[in-house]
Amino acid sequence: MKSVNARLSVMMFLQFFVWGAWYTTIAVYMTNEGMATLTHWPYTVNPIAAIAAPFFVGLVADRFFATEKVFGILHLLGGVVLLAAPQTVGNPTLFIVMLLLYNLCYMPTIALSNSLAFHNIADQEKQFPRIRVWGTIGWIIAGLFISFGLGAFVTGLRPEQTALPLYTAGIASLALAAFSLTLPHTPPRARGQAVSTRSVLGLDAFQQLGSRPFYVFIISALLLCIPLAAYYNFTQLYLEAAGVQNIAATQTLGQMSETVFMFLMPFFFARWGVKRMLLAGMAAWVLRYALFAAGAPGAVFWMIAGGILLHGICYDFFFVTGMIYVDKKSTPAIRGQAQGFFVFITYGVGMLIGAQVAGNVYNRFLAGATTLTLDQWQSFWMLPAGFAALVLVFFGVAFHDRDVETKRRAGLAAAETTPAGP
């Protein structure tokens, strides 16, 4: 079991090293290449790919091929595309198409990695956070490597302004494709079941999971991801406007916080349960944007850094708790579909709407300039803060899942009465 957990941890490390290497720098790179008004498009094609992800997860991985094989092939193809993408930067449309192709390869692997991990562990609440935290560490190492490690290869520019982060991500993707050969065999659990559009999209899983609390959770997750998109797209540009030098490294403060809270998740789960965990995650998003807005006019670094440091609560208590909640509501036969559906709703539909809304709002503020003033950044961040606050109130009033809470308490009682081992 220790060997399996170690391999799953390495998988998570490389999975999120790849994502973190390009995702937090691409807008700075595009701005430096004369594409300042197009920086929301990478964050648009990313959720488009997430919407397509269930076709890979629900159809291919759940029915026909072992999860680890599909996972490896997608990373192999994605790595090749990512290495070729910088060669198309002179043609903005083609460059964005290349990013779309890459994301079509990458986004299904998020659900695949979750499904693969959940399939090979016994205690999701305790084991999954400990495995998933290595993904966070991978994201941190990627950011530090870009800001400090790649600095030796460039002169006169920040590494974030060059194509080096894309090359780094591409090479790491190929390494993960090779490593996937060592992952535990995870056969398709729905082999032989009838194939339909509903099942491929995860709608059959949605129907099986269906209950009023689950519907409220899904609606809230979708709505919250709309203001969330602004953080991933524009924080790097906000840091540049505030005069921060090591942009990618500074953003890793969020992942460092995420690492701490990932280890604390079992503690909070035992005391708070799903609803309070999700509420804390949503409230953290409101506070984050409020700090960004308050700190913008004077470029107050502690406020900006404080907003980034909240990422541990923002991400772990919302996304990771959401993944565990979905897994607890699902069955082994639809586990892949269920995780794919959660990715479809959050990273897909919600982030797609959010990227377009945030991009259009940003361009209205931009009005022909190359960057926003600090006063404009204050007005910009107030908008997602208000939206996230509305979602927080809706979820707090409408969500009540007594079945999951009863099971959680029963599990705690059983753990307390079970004698300790030798």
N, C-alpha and C positions, 0 to 999 in steps of 0.2 A: 504493500500500500504506500509506503514511503517513497518507493521508486516511482510509482504512478503519480503521486502528488508532486514530486520533483519535476517530472516531465511536463505535467500540466502547468506548473509554475513558470518553467522556461518558455512554454508556448505563450502564456499570457504576457511575459516580459517582451518577447519579440513582437507579438501582435500589436501591442500599444507603443512600442518603440517606433515601429513603422508609421503608425498614425501620427504620433506626436512629432516626428521629425519634419513632416511637411505641413501639417494642419495649422500649426500656430505661427507659421512664417510665410505662407503662400501669399497673403494679402500684401505684406511688405515687399516681397519679390515682385509681384505684379505691378505695384505702384512704382517701383524703381524702373520697371520696363515700360512705363507709359500707359498702364491699364488701370488707373486710379478709380475710374467709374465702373469697373468690371469686377472689383474684388469680391462682390457677393456671389459671383457665379460658381466658384469652387464650392461654396456652402449651399448652392442650389443643386448642382449635379450630385453632390454627396447624398442628400436625402432622396433625390430621384433614384439613385442606385439602391438606397435602403428600401424604397417602395418595390423595386424589382427583386430584392433579396429573397422574399418568400418563395419565388419560383425555384431558386436553387436549393433552399432549405427544405421546403415542404414537399417538393417533387423529387429532386435528385438525392439529397442526403437521407431523407426519411424513408425512401422507397427502393432505391436502386443501388446505391453505392455506399461504402463505408464512409463515415463522417470524416475520418482523418485523411482519406484519399481526396475527397472533394476539396477539403481545406487546403491541402498541399498544392493541388493543381491550380486553384484560384490564386494562391500567393505566387506561384511561378509565373503565371500569365501577367498578374498585376505588376510584378517586379520588372518585367521586360517593358511593359507600357510606360511605367514611371521613369525608367532610365531614358526612354526616347522622348518624353514630353518636353524637356527643355529645348530640344532642337526645333520645336515648332513655335517658340515664343514670339517670333516675328509675325506670326499670323494668329491674332487673338482668338478668332473663332476656332481654328484648328487646335490651339492650345487647350481651350476649354473642352473641346470634344475629347482630347486625349485624357484629360482629367476625369471626364465622364466614363470613358472606357476603363480607366483604372479603378474608379469607385465601384463600377459594376462588378469588378473582380473582388474588391476588398470588403464591401459592406456585408455580403452574405457570410463572411468569415466571423463576424461578430457573434451572430446567432449560433454559428457552427461551433465556435470555441466555447460558448456558454453551454450548449447542448452536450458537447463532448465532455466538459468538466462535470456537469450535473450527472451524466450517465455513469461516470467512473468514481463517484464519491458517495459515501453513505449518509453523511450529516451535512445538509446544505447550509444551514445557518452557521455552523462552526467552521466547516472546511472550505466552503466557497470563498468567503472573504479572505482567508489566508492564502488561497491560490490566486484570487483576483488581484490582490494587493501587488503582486509582482508585475502586473500590467501597469499599474500606477508607477512603480519604480522604473519600468522601462520607459515610460513617457518622460519621467524626470531626467533620466540619463540622456535621452535624446535631446532635450532642451539644453542641458549643460554642455553636451558635446558640440551642439551647433554654435552656441554663443562663445565657448572657450576653445574647444578642440579644433573647430574649423577656422578659427581666427588666424592660424598660422598659414593658411592657404590663400588668404586674400589680403590685398592692400588697398586702402582708400575707401573701402566699403565695409559695412557690417556683413557677416556671413549670411544673415537673414535676408539681405538684399540680393543674394546670388542664387544660382541654381544648385549649390552644394547640398542644401537640405533635401531637395528632390532626389539627387543621386544617392544620398545617404539612406533615404527611405527605400529606394529601389533595391539597393544591395542588401539591406536588412530583410526585405521581402523575399528575395531569393534564398537567403540563409534560412528563413522560417520554412520555406517550401522544402528544403532539404531536411530540416529537423522534423518535419511532420512524418517522415518515414519511421521515426522512433516512437510516435504517439501510440497509446493503447488502442487496440482494435475496437471500433465502435460500429457494429453492424446496423443496417437500416431497420428500425423497429416497426415500420409500417409496410414492410415488404408484402406484396400480394393484395393489399387493399386497393379498392377502386380509386382511380385517379379522376379528379374533377377540378374545375377551376376554383370551386369553393374550398376544397381541401388544400390546393396549392397555395392559395392566398391566405390560408389560415382561418378562413371563415367557419369551417367545420369545428376547428379547435375553439374559435370564439363562441360558437353556439354551445359547445360542451361546457365551456367555462362560464357561460352566461348566467348572471345573477345581477340583481340591482347593485350590490356593492362593486362588482367587477366592472359594470358599465360606468359607474361614477368614476372609478379609478382610471379607466381608459380615456374617458372624456377629459378628465383633469390632466392626465399625462399629455394628451394631445395639445390642450390649450396652453399648458405651461411651457411646452417646447417652442411655442411661437416667440415669446420674449427671450427664451434661452439662446436662440440662434444669434442674437446680437452679440452675446459675449464671445462666442467662438470666432465670429467674423471680425469684430471691430476692436477687441481689447488690444491686439497687437498694434493697430494703428493709433489707438488712444495712448498707448505707452510711448510710441514714437513721438507723438505730438507733445507729450509731457516731458520729453527730453531724456527718457530712459535709454541707456546705452545697450545693455545686454537684454534684448527683448525676450528671446526664447528662454533664457535662463531665469529671468524675473517671473515669467509665467509658470515656471516649474514650482514656485512657492505654493501654487494651488495643489499640485500633485503631491508635494511633501505633506501638506495638510491632509490630503486624501489618504495617504499612507497611514498616518496616525489614526484617523477615524475608521479606516478599514479594520484595523486591529481592535478598535473599541466597539465595532458593530455588534458582536455577540453579547457584550455587556448591556448595550442599549436595547437590543432586541428582547432580552430577558425581562427588562423592566418597563419598556415603553410599548412594545408591540408594533404592528405594521402601521396603524393610523398615525400614531405620534411620530414615528420615524419619518413618514412621508410629509407630515405637517412641518417638521423641523427642517427638512430639505427644502420645501417650498418657501418657508419663511427666510431661509438663508439667501435664496435668490433675490428676494425683495431687499434685504439688507445690503447685499452686495451692490446692486445697482444704485441704491441710495448713497452708499459710500463713494462710488464712482462719481456720482453727480455732485456730491458735496465737496469732493476733493479736486474737481476739475478746474475751477477758475484760477486757483493758485498752484496747481500741480502738486498738491499736498501728497507726498509719497506715502506716508503712513496710511492714509485713507485708501489710496490706490492699492497698496500692498495688502491692506486689511481686506478689501473686497476680493482680491485674488486668493488670499488665505482661507476665505470661507468656502473654497471649492470642495474641501473635504466633506463638509456637511451638505453642500449643494449637490454634489455628485453621488456620494455614497448613500446618503439617507434617502435620496430620490430614486436614482437609476438602479443602484445595486439592490436596494430594498424592493424596488419594482420587479427586478429579475427574480428575486427569491419568492415574492408574492405570486408571480405568474407560475413559477415552478410548483409551488405548493397547491395551486388551484388546478394544475394539469395532471395528466396521467402519462405513464411511460410511452404509450403509443402516439401521443400528440405533443410530446415534450418539445421536439424540434419545431413543429408548427407553432406552438404557443410562444416560444422564444422569438421565432421569426415574426409573429404577429406583433409582439411588443416592439421589436425593432422597426417594423413597418409603420406603426402608429407614432412612435417617438422620433427616432432618427430619420424616418421617412416623411410622413404627411406633416407632422408638426414642424420639423426643422425646415421642410420645403417652404411652407407658408411663411415661417419666421424669417428665412433668408431673403425671400422676395420682399416682404414687408420692411425689414430692417434695411435692406439694400436701397429700396426706393426712398425711404425716409432719409437715409444717409446722403443720397445723391441730391435730395431737395435742400438739405443743409449745405451741401458742398457747393452747389450753384456755380459750377465752372472753375472753382479753385482746386488745388491739389490735396488739401487737407482741411480739417475743421479747426477753428480757433478753440481755445480752452473753454470759453463761454458757451460756444455752440455744443461742445461735448457735454456740458452740464445739462442743457436742454435735451440733448439726445438721450442720455441715460435715464432721465426722469420718466420717459415713456415706457420702457420695459419694466421699470420698478412698479408703476401703477398697474400695469396689466397683470404682473405676477401676483400682486396683492389681491386682485379680484379673484384669481384662480384659487389662491390660498383660502379665502373666505368661503367660496363655493364648496371646495373639498371638505373643509372643516365641518360645514353644516350637513352635507349630503352623504358622506361616506361612513358606513357602519357595517363591518363584516364580522358578525358575531361568531360564525363558524370557525374562521381562522383564529380568532382570539381565544375561543374555547380550546382548540387544539393546542395553541401555544401554552396556555395555562396547564393543560393536561400533561404536556411534555415536560414543563418545569416541575410539576408535582412528581412525575415519574422519576426524573433525574434526582430529586431530593431524597426519594425513598430507596433508590438503588444503592446497595452497598458499594463502597469504593473497592477497587481491585487491589491486588497485592502490590 
